């Protein structure tokens, strides 16, 4: 497909998003922006959250991981299933009972203002880095295939991308995002299915031969029991449990959608439906990865890029125009379904947690829009910073650092829910920073102590455990003084 054709398709897609925004923003108020007036259909939230959970990183990277880790990522996804159950049965009842707009208000109710502000600040930092990283990857693909041929500079590509997100989320926030995420998840899944159909058809396979190939393909090995690598089962599975808890259950971005549902029963249904869909769709992504590598070999294609470029290499250069079109829309949908909700959640968290709107005073709509613009500009600047660094290792370390900041949230919430102990609220920021330092020592130090050791998804558990233990020591000190 030519860049002009792709551009027309994207323009049509964005017009559709703007139309949805216009429809959903009628009769909207500030409660619509923060909680969707608690009237969001639970089944739409469940389906739309798949797109937000996957993001552009998953869309590009999971198929590429198959060469190195086979289907080992499914071990993490199985852990997610346990995490989702805990979210539904433990966290959601707490959030609904306290009628929270920002989930970090729980920390104020349990420990105090410093804990509350610390939790919200960690979320904002994590989401800025995480959302920027995801958009950075997608902006690179869009710039290469669409905007660069028109001699549009990279910064303009990023500006256009973020401006469009801002436009359709500015008025109704989460009320609009629930519907746009549903649309975007549909396109994301459609792109993967169309690519699968293309590969199977081009290889002249049927359902039986495709199944036989996947079963006998060494890349489809799921369980990795032995070794100290990052893909060993216990690291992947337990990491998945706590990643789901921290990055879904303790994340304002993800929980804001759940809290827009009218009843806790429907919110729990949403989690369980999302749980099943997440498992199925990730399995489809992994199957796509195995077939992409096989297609590469059978066709004798020369691919020298990075693993997360394989999907775009085949879809854009060696597939039919329909697959190329679906890939571009799916990629944009994957990025936007996480970025639009991230921008909305960042605005909500800052307005509620730091400006006090909807908690202690009515929202100043004009100020809320300034905050929304401000975070759009922050995402813009962060993406340009990533591009200026032009160093994959440094950028991935920054993304990893964002993951570190979920550990303190995990430890704070776990200590609050599992104990009745009091802590010294004013020391919480120092406790969480110490836990991050100790986790960094684990990450960089363990490979020197154990040959072949590689830290993986267990990092979030280690981080949360350090926070929990230091909070416990603090509570014991208070009790005896």
C-alpha positions in Angstrom: 0.0 0.0 0.0 1.2 3.5 -0.8 1.6 6.1 2.0 -1.3 8.1 0.5 -3.6 5.2 0.7 -2.6 4.5 4.3 -3.1 8.1 5.2 -6.6 8.2 3.8 -7.4 5.0 5.8 -6.1 6.6 9.0 -8.0 9.8 8.4 -11.2 7.8 8.1 -10.4 5.9 11.2 -9.8 9.1 13.2 -13.0 10.7 11.9 -14.8 7.6 13.3 -13.2 8.2 16.7 -14.2 11.9 16.6 -17.8 10.9 15.7 -18.0 8.5 18.7 -16.6 11.2 20.9 -19.3 13.7 19.7 -22.1 11.2 20.3 -20.9 10.1 23.8 -20.1 13.7 24.9 -23.7 14.9 24.6 -25.1 15.8 28.1 -21.8 15.1 29.7 -20.6 16.7 32.9 -17.5 16.4 35.1 -18.7 13.1 36.6 -18.8 11.8 33.0 -15.1 12.6 32.6 -14.1 10.9 35.9 -16.5 8.0 36.3 -18.7 7.9 33.2 -21.6 8.7 35.6 -21.2 5.0 36.7 -23.4 4.0 33.7 -20.8 2.2 31.5 -22.0 -1.1 30.1 -19.9 -3.8 31.8 -19.6 -6.0 28.7 -18.2 -3.0 26.7 -15.7 -2.2 29.5 -14.6 -5.9 29.6 -14.0 -6.0 25.8 -12.4 -2.6 25.6 -10.0 -3.3 28.5 -8.4 -6.0 26.4 -7.0 -3.4 24.0 -5.8 -1.2 26.9 -4.1 -4.2 28.5 -2.4 -5.3 25.3 -1.1 -1.9 24.0 1.2 -1.3 21.0 4.1 -2.9 22.8 2.2 -6.2 23.0 0.9 -6.0 19.5 4.4 -5.7 18.1 6.5 -7.6 20.7 4.6 -10.7 21.7 4.7 -12.4 18.3 8.5 -11.6 18.1 9.2 -13.1 21.6 8.3 -16.5 20.3 11.8 -17.1 18.8 13.5 -16.7 22.2 11.0 -17.6 24.8 8.6 -19.8 22.7 5.1 -19.7 24.3 6.7 -19.0 27.7 4.8 -15.8 28.0 1.7 -17.8 28.5 3.0 -18.8 31.9 2.7 -15.1 32.8 -0.8 -14.9 31.3 -1.9 -17.9 33.5 -0.6 -15.9 36.5 -2.8 -13.0 35.4 -5.8 -15.2 35.8 -5.1 -15.6 39.5 -4.5 -11.9 39.8 -7.8 -11.0 38.1 -9.7 -13.2 40.6 -8.0 -11.4 43.5 -8.9 -8.1 41.9 -12.5 -9.1 41.6 -12.9 -10.6 45.0 -10.7 -8.4 47.2 -10.0 -5.0 45.6 -13.2 -4.2 43.8 -15.3 -4.6 47.0 -13.0 -2.2 48.8 -13.2 0.4 46.0 -17.0 0.2 45.7 -17.6 0.2 49.4 -15.6 3.4 49.8 -17.2 4.9 46.6 -13.8 5.9 45.3 -13.2 8.1 42.2 -9.4 7.8 42.6 -8.3 4.4 44.0 -5.4 6.0 45.9 -7.9 7.7 48.2 -7.9 4.3 49.9 -4.3 5.0 51.1 -5.4 8.3 52.7 -8.3 6.5 54.5 -6.0 3.8 55.7 -2.7 5.6 56.4 -2.8 9.3 55.8 -2.3 12.1 53.3 1.4 11.4 52.5 0.7 7.8 51.6 -2.2 8.9 49.4 -0.1 11.5 47.6 2.8 9.1 47.3 0.7 6.4 45.7 -0.9 8.8 43.2 2.6 10.2 42.3 3.9 6.8 41.6 1.0 6.1 39.3 1.5 9.4 37.4 5.2 8.7 37.0 4.6 5.1 35.9 1.9 6.1 33.4 3.8 9.0 31.9 6.8 6.7 31.1 4.7 3.7 30.1 2.3 5.5 27.8 5.1 7.5 26.2 7.1 4.3 25.6 4.2 2.6 23.9 3.4 5.7 21.8 7.1 6.1 20.9 7.2 2.6 19.4 4.0 3.1 17.4 5.0 6.7 16.3 8.1 5.2 14.8 6.2 2.8 12.6 3.7 5.4 11.6 6.5 7.8 10.7 8.3 5.3 8.6 5.3 4.0 6.6 3.1 7.1 6.5 4.5 10.5 7.4 8.1 10.3 6.4 7.4 9.8 2.7 5.5 13.2 2.8 8.6 14.7 4.5 6.7 15.4 7.7 9.2 15.6 10.6 9.1 13.1 13.4 8.0 15.7 16.0 5.0 16.6 13.8 4.1 12.9 13.6 4.1 12.7 17.4 2.2 16.0 17.7 -0.6 14.8 15.3 -0.9 11.5 17.2 -1.3 13.1 20.6 -3.5 15.9 19.4 -6.0 13.4 18.0 -6.1 11.5 21.3 -6.6 14.8 23.2 -9.4 15.9 20.9 -11.6 12.8 21.4 -11.0 12.5 25.2 -11.1 16.2 26.2 -14.8 16.6 27.0 -16.1 13.3 28.3 -13.0 11.4 29.3 -13.7 7.9 30.5 -17.3 8.0 29.1 -15.9 8.3 25.6 -12.9 6.0 26.2 -15.1 3.0 27.1 -16.7 3.2 23.6 -13.5 4.1 21.6 -11.6 1.3 23.4 -14.3 -1.2 22.3 -13.9 -0.1 18.7 -10.1 -0.2 18.9 -10.0 -3.7 20.5 -12.1 -4.9 17.6 -9.6 -3.5 15.0 -6.7 -4.8 17.0 -8.0 -8.4 17.1 -9.2 -8.1 13.5 -5.7 -7.3 12.3 -4.2 -10.4 14.0 -6.9 -12.7 12.6 -6.6 -11.3 9.1 -2.8 -11.8 9.2 -3.3 -15.4 10.4 -5.8 -16.1 7.6 -3.3 -14.6 5.1 -0.4 -16.8 6.3 -2.5 -20.0 6.5 -4.0 -19.4 3.0 -0.6 -18.5 1.4 0.9 -21.6 2.8 -2.0 -23.6 1.4 -2.9 -25.1 4.8 -6.2 -26.1 6.3 -7.3 -26.1 10.0 -5.9 -29.6 10.6 -2.5 -28.9 9.1 -2.2 -25.6 11.0 -3.0 -27.3 14.2 -0.5 -30.1 13.5 2.2 -27.5 12.8 1.5 -25.6 16.0 1.5 -28.7 18.1 4.8 -30.0 16.6 6.6 -26.6 16.4 9.3 -26.3 19.1 8.5 -22.6 19.4 5.1 -23.5 21.0 6.7 -24.9 24.2 4.8 -23.3 27.1 6.3 -24.4 30.4 10.0 -23.8 31.3 10.7 -25.4 34.6 14.5 -25.5 34.9 17.2 -22.9 35.0 17.6 -19.4 36.4 16.6 -17.4 33.3 13.8 -14.8 33.2 11.4 -17.2 31.5 11.4 -20.0 34.2 7.9 -20.9 35.3 7.9 -19.7 38.9 9.1 -16.2 37.8 6.7 -15.9 35.0 3.6 -17.3 36.8 4.1 -15.5 40.1 5.1 -12.4 38.2 1.9 -12.6 36.3 -0.2 -12.8 39.4 1.4 -9.7 40.9 1.7 -7.7 37.7 -2.1 -8.1 37.2 -2.7 -7.0 40.8 -0.4 -4.0 40.5 -0.7 -2.9 36.9 -4.5 -3.5 36.7 -5.9 -3.7 40.2 -3.8 -0.8 41.6 -3.7 1.3 38.5 -6.0 4.2 38.2 -6.0 3.9 34.4 -7.4 0.4 34.4 -9.6 0.7 37.5 -11.2 3.9 36.3 -13.1 1.9 33.7 -14.2 -0.6 36.2 -15.4 2.1 38.6 -17.5 3.6 35.8 -19.8 0.5 36.0 -23.0 0.9 38.0 -22.7 -2.1 40.4 -19.9 -4.1 41.9 -21.6 -7.3 40.6 -21.3 -6.0 37.0 -17.8 -4.8 37.6 -16.8 -8.3 38.8 -18.5 -9.8 35.7 -16.3 -7.4 33.6 -13.1 -8.7 35.3 -14.0 -12.3 34.7 -15.0 -11.8 31.0 -11.8 -9.8 30.6 -9.8 -12.6 32.2 -11.1 -15.2 29.6 -10.6 -12.9 26.7 -7.1 -12.0 27.8 -6.1 -15.6 27.8 -7.6 -16.4 24.4 -6.2 -13.3 22.7 -2.7 -13.7 24.0 -2.7 -17.3 22.9 -3.7 -16.1 19.4 -0.8 -13.6 19.4 1.6 -16.3 20.3 0.3 -18.6 17.6 0.7 -15.7 15.1 4.3 -15.4 16.3 5.0 -19.1 15.6 3.4 -18.9 12.2 5.3 -15.6 11.3 8.7 -17.3 11.9 7.6 -20.4 10.0 6.4 -18.2 7.1 9.8 -16.4 7.1 11.6 -19.7 6.7 9.3 -21.3 4.1 9.4 -18.2 1.9 13.1 -17.7 2.4 12.6 -14.0 3.4 15.7 -12.1 4.6 14.8 -10.5 7.9 17.6 -8.7 9.8 15.5 -6.5 12.1 14.7 -6.8 15.7 12.1 -9.3 16.9 9.4 -6.7 17.5 9.7 -5.6 13.9 8.8 -9.0 12.4 5.1 -8.5 12.4 5.3 -5.2 10.6 8.0 -6.6 8.2 5.7 -9.3 6.9 2.4 -7.4 7.2 3.6 -4.3 5.4 6.1 -5.7 2.9 5.0 -9.2 2.0 1.3 -9.5 2.7 -1.8 -8.4 0.7 -3.0 -4.7 0.9 -5.9 -5.8 3.1 -3.5 -7.2 5.6 -1.3 -4.1 5.5 -4.3 -1.9 6.0 -5.5 -4.0 8.9 -2.0 -4.0 10.5 -1.8 -0.2 10.4 -5.2 0.3 11.9 -4.6 -2.5 14.4 -1.3 -1.0 15.5 -2.9 2.5 15.9 -5.8 1.0 17.7 -3.5 -0.9 20.1 -1.6 2.3 20.9 -4.6 4.5 21.2 -6.6 2.2 23.3 -3.9 2.4 26.0 -2.9 6.0 25.4 -6.4 7.5 25.5 -7.2 5.9 28.8 -3.8 6.8 30.2 -4.3 10.5 29.3 -7.7 10.4 30.9 -6.5 8.6 34.0 -3.5 11.0 34.4 -5.9 14.0 34.3 -8.3 12.3 36.7 -5.6 11.4 39.2 -4.0 14.9 39.2 -7.4 16.7 39.4 -8.8 14.4 42.2 -5.6 13.5 44.1 -3.7 16.8 43.9 -6.3 19.5 43.2 -9.0 17.9 45.3 -11.7 18.0 42.7 -14.7 15.7 43.3 -13.4 15.0 46.8 -13.3 18.3 48.7 -14.6 20.8 46.0 -16.5 20.9 42.7 -14.4 20.5 39.5 -13.2 23.7 37.8 -13.8 22.5 34.2 -11.5 25.1 32.7 -8.6 24.0 35.0 -9.3 20.3 34.3 -8.9 21.0 30.6 -5.6 22.8 31.3 -4.4 19.7 33.2 -5.5 17.5 30.2 -3.5 19.7 27.8 -0.6 19.7 30.2 -0.4 15.9 30.3 -0.7 15.8 26.5 2.3 18.1 26.3 4.2 16.0 28.9 3.6 12.8 26.8 4.8 14.7 23.7 8.0 15.9 25.3 8.8 12.4 26.8 8.4 10.7 23.4 10.7 13.3 21.8 13.2 12.6 24.6 13.1 8.9 23.9 13.6 9.6 20.2 16.6 12.0 21.0 18.2 9.3 23.1 18.2 7.0 20.1 19.4 4.1 22.4 17.2 1.1 22.7 19.1 -0.1 25.9 18.5 3.2 27.7 14.9 3.5 26.6 14.1 0.0 27.8 15.8 0.7 31.1 13.5 3.8 31.5 10.5 1.6 30.7 11.7 -1.0 33.3 12.1 1.8 35.8 8.4 2.6 35.4 7.7 -1.0 36.3 9.7 -0.6 39.5 7.3 2.1 40.7 4.4 -0.3 40.8 6.1 -2.4 43.5 5.6 0.3 46.3 2.0 0.5 45.4 1.7 -3.3 45.7 3.4 -3.2 49.1 1.3 -0.2 50.4 -2.0 -1.7 49.4 -1.1 -5.2 50.6 0.0 -3.9 54.0 -3.2 -1.8 54.3 -5.5 -4.7 53.4 -3.7 -7.6 55.2 -2.9 -5.9 58.5 -4.5 -3.4 60.9 -1.1 -2.0 61.9 -0.5 1.8 62.0 2.5 3.3 60.3 4.2 6.7 60.4 2.6 8.3 57.4 5.3 11.0 57.0 8.0 8.4 56.3 6.2 6.5 53.5 7.9 8.3 50.7 11.3 7.4 52.1 10.2 3.8 52.7 9.1 3.4 49.1 12.3 4.9 47.8 14.4 2.5 49.9 12.4 -0.4 48.5 13.2 0.7 45.0 16.9 0.9 45.8 16.9 -2.5 47.4 15.1 -4.0 44.4 17.7 -2.4 42.1 20.4 -4.1 44.1 18.6 -7.4 43.6 18.3 -6.8 39.9 21.9 -5.8 39.3 23.5 -7.9 42.0 21.9 -11.4 41.7 23.6 -12.2 38.4 27.0 -11.8 40.1 26.0 -14.2 42.9 24.2 -16.9 40.8 25.6 -18.0 37.5 23.1 -17.6 34.7 20.6 -15.7 36.8 18.4 -13.3 35.0 15.8 -11.2 36.8 12.3 -11.3 35.3 8.7 -10.6 36.2 9.4 -11.5 39.8 10.9 -8.0 40.3 7.5 -6.5 41.1 7.1 -9.1 43.9 10.5 -8.4 45.3 9.8 -4.7 45.2 6.4 -5.0 46.9 7.8 -7.4 49.5 10.6 -4.9 50.4 8.0 -2.2 50.9 5.8 -4.5 53.0 8.6 -5.5 55.2 9.9 -2.0 55.8 6.3 -0.8 56.6 6.0 -3.7 59.1 9.3 -2.7 60.8 8.0 0.9 60.9 4.7 -0.2 62.5 6.6 -2.3 65.1 8.7 0.8 65.9 5.6 2.9 66.4 4.0 0.3 68.6 7.0 0.3 71.0 7.5 4.1 71.0 
